[in-house]
Structure formats: C-alpha cells, structure tokens
Amino acid sequence: MTELLLKNVRPLGGAKVDILIREGRIARIGGDLACGGPAEDGAGAIALPAMVEAHAHLDKSLWGMGWHAHQAGPTLEDKISTERRLRRELNIDPARQSARQVALAAANGTTAIRSHVDIDTDQKLWCFEGVSATRERFRDVMDIEIVAFPQSGMMIRPGTLELMDEALANGADVVGGLDPCGIDRDPKGQLDAVFHLAEKHGKPIDIHLHEPDELGAFSLEMIVERTRALAMRGKVTVSHAFCLGMTDRARAHALVEKLAREDIAVATTAPASRPVPAAAELRNAGVRLCAGSDGIRDTWGPYGNLDMLERALFIGLRNNFRRDDEVEYALHICTQGGADVMALKDYGLREGAFADIVLVDAETVAEAVAARPRRKLVLKRGKPVARDSQALFTVE
C-alpha cells in the first residue's frame, strides 16, 4: 500500500491540517494523522486543487525552440496560413513540443489539459498522432484530452471532415469546430458536420467562436438549436465566445440565458485585446465557465507560460474582480470549472478524491492569485511531479 502524509497544510487557505494520501487518493483530512509512508511538511502552505488547463494547443508551441520573430499578419486567416507554412519550415514537431508543455504545465501546478489539435489536409493526422504519443507517454503525470480541431476550416478544405472522422475513431476525445461563418462561410454545413461527428462517435463538442457581435450571436444561436434538437445538453462547450462581450448587454444576457438552458459551457482565455464573456454574469446565470492559456509562444503570438494561477489573475483583471471572494472565483474557473467541463472524475480537495494537489506559500487564496508564488509541491494522484516550480521528470 502506497501512502504519503502532507503535514501542516491549509486546504484553500483554511486551518492547518494533515492530509493522508493512500493509493493516489485523499484518504483522510484531519489533525495528527498517522502514515506508514513518507511525509511532506507543508509548513503552513495553502493546499489548492491542481489547476486544469481547459483550452490549450499543445501541438503548435515554439517553447524551447529559441526565439522566432512574429511573421503573421493581423487577420485570423493570416495567422492560420502562416502557421501552416511554418510548421514544416521550423519543424514544430507536435510530439516534442507537446511533451515540453506537459513539463511546463506540471511545474506550474496543472495536472489536466484539454488540447485542441490541428486536423487539416496539409498536416493530416501528424499533430494528432504526436499529441497522442505524448498523452500515452505522460499518462501518469498529466491527464490530456484531445480535441480534433479543424483549424484551417472544414467545409472550405475538402477531405478535412474525413480526417476528423479518422482522428475521432482513433482516440480523439472531443469534436472541435471553428467560426462557422467567418472561416467556413457555411454555418449550416459546418455545424451539421460537427454535430453529426459527435453523434456518430458519442463525443462532446468544443467550438472556437471568435466571431464578434451579431455574427457571433447568429452562430451561437445555431449551436444552441442543435444542442437542444440532438439532446446534447451538458456536452457542448463554446471557446472564446467573444460575442458575449458585445456592448448590447441585453442581447448578450439573452444569449447567456440560452446557454444556461442547454447547459452549454464557455471557455475563456480572458484576453486583453477582445471583448470577453462577463464571468460574474455567467456564474449568476448558472453557465459553467472554464479557462485556458490558448497558444503558448507560437506563430500566433509570443506570449504565454501555461501558468493557470496567472490565468486566474488575468480573469480577475479582465472582470475587475477586487474582493477576495471574486478573486477566489477566478481561481475556481481555473480549477473546478475546468474539471467540470472536462468531466474529470473524483476531482477536488475532499476525502475520496484523487490527490492532485498544489502547495503554495500565501496567506490566502486571493494572495496566491495576486502574487503567483512558486509551486512548492505538485502532486498527481499522490505522486510528486514538480517541486519549487520545476518538473521532476524529463521530456527530452
């Protein structure tokens, strides 16, 4: 029997207790617990549930490849076409690059990732196969969920639909989509295809929706209609959903109510450059909200570090969260919110849950978000996978 005792830790900033971990799960939370295995003294550190990165692109990062000057033009189509060209020119190998990001994520306290992985007629299944290899290689340190993602469009690139179907038949977990109007210019065709694939393979859906204002609202309402018609309540996520940040707040609120009725989740990256869904409004309406880093130092932009404590900070700043309870909700989006959307089983700081735990030195949860201290210890199912913000495993 494998046991580990975390001593003198404060779950979510509460009173100091011991946490007994047995066979990868939290067996007991209390004071002065006995353990037949090793002990880790938290010295009063806050214990947080491990972070959940619910919107990443593990296949396309330039992390560890040296600095490459940004080349893409300003439009979404510019970024997509430039990336397609540079993948081969720079040898952005998806297996190598996704492995590097697994180590980076673990070092920052994340133990679960939903990654959108490009499927197109140029790359075919190269990206999917690379991230699938990483998922298998690091299955003991990171839960990775793969979204089959038609980054270059589906209807405008014949053959993509068949490749999506193949990826889903071979282990992709989620059906992806992208801007049904703005990219494919065929919202009915794309959404019919996406929902058909989901029905055929019994998979959930996660659709990128960058489309702003009324264009995005039109696409969002089509997503809602199909979710209702095909009885997919609770199985659909809309990523970005910039249209929910429109200036017409009454219109946005009506859209939020429709999402709530069909239990359609929203994933946000809280970018500074776009209107974003209002986190408090979604919470009040009962819409599940998760978060992610999106691209990490890739051909789309030079930013990012897979630090979900920092992402919670961005969410707080973008939503003008100031009170401690508001900042705590920002972290909730990056932990339990992501776990809910990914349907992670037995997640959280409670007896019986898997021991995916992060220790940080801070007085309160709000200070942990504001200060983003080093990750003192990261556990994946009771096993140390990072210490002092450094992964305890190698990827090269």
C-alpha positions in Angstrom: 0.0 0.0 0.0 1.4 3.4 -1.0 0.9 6.3 1.4 2.0 9.9 1.7 1.3 12.3 4.5 1.0 16.0 3.8 1.5 17.7 7.2 0.6 21.3 8.2 -1.2 22.4 5.1 -4.2 24.7 4.8 -6.8 23.5 2.3 -8.0 26.5 0.3 -6.5 28.8 3.0 -8.3 27.3 6.0 -6.9 25.9 9.2 -3.8 23.8 9.3 -4.5 20.0 8.9 -2.8 16.9 7.7 -3.8 15.1 4.5 -3.3 11.4 4.3 -2.9 10.1 0.8 -3.4 6.4 0.1 -3.1 4.7 -3.3 -3.3 8.1 -5.1 -6.4 9.3 -3.3 -7.1 11.6 -0.4 -7.9 9.1 2.4 -8.3 11.4 5.4 -8.2 15.1 6.1 -7.6 16.0 9.8 -5.2 16.6 12.6 -2.2 14.4 13.7 -2.8 11.6 11.2 -0.6 8.6 11.2 1.1 7.3 8.0 3.1 4.2 7.1 4.9 6.1 4.3 6.9 9.3 3.8 5.8 12.7 5.0 6.0 16.2 3.4 5.8 19.1 5.8 3.9 21.9 4.2 4.9 24.4 6.9 1.6 26.2 6.7 1.4 26.3 2.9 -2.0 26.6 1.2 -3.2 23.4 -0.5 -5.0 24.0 -3.7 -6.7 21.5 -6.1 -4.4 21.1 -9.0 -5.1 23.5 -11.9 -7.0 22.5 -15.0 -5.8 23.9 -18.4 -9.1 23.7 -20.3 -8.1 25.4 -23.6 -4.6 24.8 -24.9 -2.9 24.0 -28.3 -0.1 21.6 -27.3 0.8 20.7 -30.9 1.9 24.2 -32.0 4.1 25.8 -29.3 7.6 27.1 -30.1 8.6 26.6 -26.5 12.3 25.5 -26.2 13.0 26.2 -29.9 14.6 29.6 -29.5 13.1 32.9 -30.3 11.4 33.3 -33.7 10.2 36.8 -34.8 6.4 37.0 -35.3 5.6 36.8 -39.0 1.8 36.5 -39.3 -0.4 39.4 -40.5 -3.3 40.8 -38.4 -6.2 38.7 -39.6 -7.3 35.3 -38.4 -6.7 33.9 -41.9 -3.2 35.4 -41.9 -2.4 33.6 -38.6 -3.8 30.3 -39.8 -2.0 30.3 -43.2 1.3 31.5 -41.7 1.2 28.7 -39.1 0.5 26.1 -41.7 3.6 27.2 -43.6 5.9 27.5 -40.6 5.0 24.1 -39.1 7.3 22.3 -41.6 9.8 25.1 -42.2 10.6 25.3 -38.4 9.9 21.6 -37.7 7.4 22.3 -35.0 7.2 18.6 -34.1 4.0 18.1 -32.2 5.3 15.1 -30.1 8.4 17.0 -28.9 6.6 20.3 -28.4 3.6 18.9 -26.5 6.0 17.0 -24.2 7.8 20.2 -23.4 4.5 21.8 -22.5 3.5 18.9 -20.3 6.6 19.6 -18.2 5.9 23.3 -18.1 2.3 22.8 -17.1 3.2 20.4 -14.3 5.8 22.7 -13.0 3.1 25.4 -12.7 0.7 23.2 -10.9 -1.5 21.8 -13.7 -2.4 18.1 -13.9 -5.1 18.1 -16.6 -5.2 19.7 -20.1 -7.8 19.9 -22.8 -5.8 20.5 -26.0 -7.2 21.4 -29.4 -5.0 19.6 -32.0 -5.0 20.7 -35.7 -6.5 18.4 -38.3 -6.2 19.6 -41.9 -5.4 18.4 -45.3 -1.8 19.6 -45.1 -0.8 18.2 -41.7 -3.4 15.3 -41.9 -3.1 13.4 -38.6 0.5 14.4 -37.8 -0.4 16.7 -35.0 -3.0 14.3 -33.5 -0.5 11.4 -33.6 2.2 13.5 -31.9 0.0 14.7 -29.1 -1.5 11.2 -28.7 2.0 9.9 -28.2 2.6 12.5 -25.5 -0.7 11.6 -23.8 0.4 8.0 -23.6 4.0 8.8 -22.6 3.0 11.0 -19.7 -0.3 9.4 -18.7 1.0 9.1 -15.0 1.7 12.8 -14.7 -0.9 14.6 -16.8 -4.5 13.9 -18.0 -4.7 15.0 -21.6 -7.9 15.3 -23.5 -7.6 15.8 -27.3 -10.0 17.9 -29.3 -9.9 17.1 -33.1 -9.8 20.7 -34.3 -10.2 21.9 -38.0 -8.0 24.9 -37.6 -7.9 25.7 -41.4 -11.6 25.2 -41.8 -13.7 22.1 -42.6 -16.1 22.9 -45.4 -13.6 25.0 -47.4 -11.0 22.2 -47.3 -12.4 19.0 -48.7 -11.0 16.0 -47.0 -10.9 17.6 -43.6 -14.1 16.0 -42.5 -12.8 12.5 -43.3 -9.6 13.2 -41.3 -11.7 14.4 -38.4 -13.7 11.2 -38.5 -10.5 9.2 -38.5 -9.0 11.0 -35.6 -12.2 10.5 -33.5 -12.2 6.8 -34.4 -8.6 6.6 -33.2 -8.8 8.2 -29.8 -9.6 11.9 -30.1 -11.9 12.8 -27.2 -13.8 15.8 -28.4 -15.2 17.2 -31.7 -13.9 20.7 -32.5 -15.2 23.4 -34.7 -14.2 27.0 -35.7 -16.1 30.1 -36.7 -18.8 28.6 -38.8 -19.5 31.9 -40.6 -16.1 33.6 -40.6 -13.9 30.7 -41.6 -16.1 28.2 -43.5 -18.7 30.7 -44.6 -21.2 27.8 -44.3 -22.6 27.8 -40.8 -25.2 25.2 -41.5 -22.7 22.9 -43.3 -20.1 23.1 -40.6 -22.3 22.8 -37.6 -24.3 19.9 -39.2 -20.9 18.1 -39.8 -19.7 18.8 -36.2 -22.8 17.6 -34.5 -23.0 14.6 -36.9 -19.5 13.5 -35.9 -20.4 14.0 -32.2 -23.5 11.8 -32.6 -21.6 9.2 -34.6 -18.7 8.8 -32.2 -20.6 9.6 -28.9 -18.2 12.6 -28.2 -18.7 16.0 -26.7 -18.1 19.2 -28.7 -15.9 22.3 -28.2 -16.2 25.0 -30.8 -13.9 28.1 -31.2 -16.1 31.1 -31.7 -14.1 34.3 -32.4 -17.0 35.9 -34.3 -18.0 39.2 -32.7 -21.3 40.9 -32.0 -24.3 39.8 -34.1 -22.3 37.5 -36.4 -21.2 35.5 -33.3 -24.7 35.7 -31.8 -26.1 34.1 -35.0 -23.6 31.2 -34.9 -24.2 30.8 -31.1 -27.9 30.5 -31.6 -27.4 27.9 -34.2 -25.2 25.9 -31.8 -27.9 26.2 -29.1 -30.6 25.0 -31.6 -28.6 21.9 -32.5 -27.7 21.2 -28.9 -31.4 21.2 -28.0 -32.5 19.3 -31.1 -29.9 16.5 -30.6 -30.3 16.2 -26.9 -26.7 17.2 -26.2 -27.4 19.2 -23.1 -24.2 19.5 -21.0 -22.0 18.1 -23.8 -21.1 21.3 -25.6 -18.5 24.0 -24.9 -18.0 27.3 -26.8 -14.5 28.6 -26.5 -13.8 32.3 -26.5 -17.4 33.4 -27.2 -16.3 37.0 -27.8 -19.8 37.9 -28.9 -20.9 37.6 -25.3 -18.8 40.7 -24.6 -20.8 42.8 -27.1 -21.8 46.3 -26.0 -25.6 45.4 -26.3 -25.7 43.9 -22.8 -29.4 43.0 -23.0 -28.7 41.0 -26.2 -25.7 39.3 -24.5 -27.7 38.4 -21.4 -30.4 36.8 -23.6 -27.7 34.7 -25.2 -26.3 33.7 -21.8 -29.8 32.6 -20.7 -30.0 30.3 -23.8 -26.6 28.8 -22.9 -27.8 28.2 -19.4 -31.0 26.4 -20.5 -28.9 23.9 -22.6 -26.0 23.7 -20.1 -23.6 24.9 -22.8 -20.2 25.7 -21.1 -17.9 28.6 -22.0 -14.1 28.5 -22.1 -12.3 31.8 -21.8 -8.7 33.0 -22.0 -9.6 36.5 -20.7 -7.5 38.2 -23.5 -6.9 42.0 -23.2 -7.5 42.5 -26.9 -11.1 41.4 -27.4 -14.5 41.7 -25.7 -15.0 38.7 -23.4 -17.8 37.0 -21.6 -18.6 38.5 -18.2 -17.6 35.9 -15.7 -19.9 37.1 -12.9 -22.9 37.2 -15.3 -22.3 33.6 -16.5 -21.9 32.4 -12.9 -25.2 34.1 -11.9 -27.0 32.5 -14.8 -25.6 29.1 -14.0 -23.3 28.8 -17.0 -20.2 26.6 -16.4 -17.1 28.6 -17.1 -13.5 27.2 -17.6 -10.3 28.8 -18.7 -7.1 28.1 -20.6 -3.9 29.7 -21.9 -4.7 29.2 -25.6 -1.5 29.3 -27.7 1.8 29.3 -25.8 4.7 31.2 -27.6 3.7 30.1 -31.0 3.4 31.5 -34.5 0.2 33.4 -33.4 2.0 35.4 -30.7 5.0 35.4 -28.4 3.1 35.3 -25.0 2.1 32.6 -22.6 3.6 30.2 -20.0 0.9 27.7 -19.1 0.5 29.1 -15.6 -3.1 28.9 -14.6 -2.6 30.9 -11.4 -1.5 33.7 -13.8 -4.6 33.0 -15.9 -6.7 33.4 -12.8 -5.0 36.8 -12.4 -5.9 37.7 -16.0 -9.5 36.7 -15.4 -9.6 38.8 -12.3 -8.2 41.8 -14.1 -10.4 41.5 -17.1 -13.5 41.2 -15.0 -12.5 43.9 -12.4 -12.5 41.4 -9.6 -11.2 43.0 -6.4 -12.9 41.4 -3.4 -11.3 38.2 -2.1 -14.4 36.1 -2.9 -14.3 37.4 -6.5 -10.6 36.5 -6.9 -11.3 33.1 -5.4 -13.9 32.6 -8.1 -11.3 33.5 -10.7 -9.2 30.6 -9.4 -12.3 28.4 -9.2 -12.7 28.9 -13.0 -9.1 27.6 -13.5 -9.6 24.6 -11.2 -13.1 23.2 -10.6 -14.5 25.0 -13.6 -12.2 23.2 -15.9 -12.7 19.9 -14.1 -16.5 20.2 -14.6 -16.1 20.9 -18.3 -13.6 18.1 -18.8 -15.8 15.8 -16.7 -12.8 14.8 -14.5 -13.8 12.1 -12.1 -13.1 12.4 -8.3 -11.5 15.9 -8.5 -11.1 18.3 -5.6 -9.8 18.6 -2.1 -12.0 16.1 -0.3 -11.8 12.6 1.1 -12.0 10.0 -1.7 -10.9 12.4 -4.5 -7.7 11.9 -6.4 -4.7 13.5 -4.7 -4.0 16.1 -7.4 -2.8 18.9 -5.1 -0.6 22.0 -5.3 1.1 23.7 -2.3 1.9 27.4 -2.4 3.1 29.8 0.2 0.5 32.6 0.7 -1.8 33.9 3.4 -5.0 33.5 1.4 -6.2 32.1 -1.9 -6.6 35.7 -3.2 -3.0 36.4 -2.4 -1.9 33.2 -4.2 -3.7 34.5 -7.3 -2.3 38.1 -6.9 1.3 37.0 -6.1 1.6 33.8 -8.1 4.2 32.3 -5.8 6.3 29.3 -6.8 4.6 26.0 -6.7 6.2 24.4 -3.6 5.0 20.9 -4.4 2.7 19.5 -7.1 1.2 16.0 -6.7 -0.5 13.9 -9.4 -2.5 11.2 -7.7 -0.3 11.4 -4.7 3.0 11.3 -6.6 5.3 14.3 -6.6 5.6 15.6 -10.2 7.1 19.1 -9.6 8.8 20.9 -6.8 9.8 24.6 -6.5 8.2 25.2 -9.9 10.4 22.6 -11.6 9.1 19.4 -13.1 10.6 16.2 -11.5 10.6 14.3 -14.9 12.4 14.8 -18.1 11.0 15.1 -21.6 14.0 15.2 -24.0 
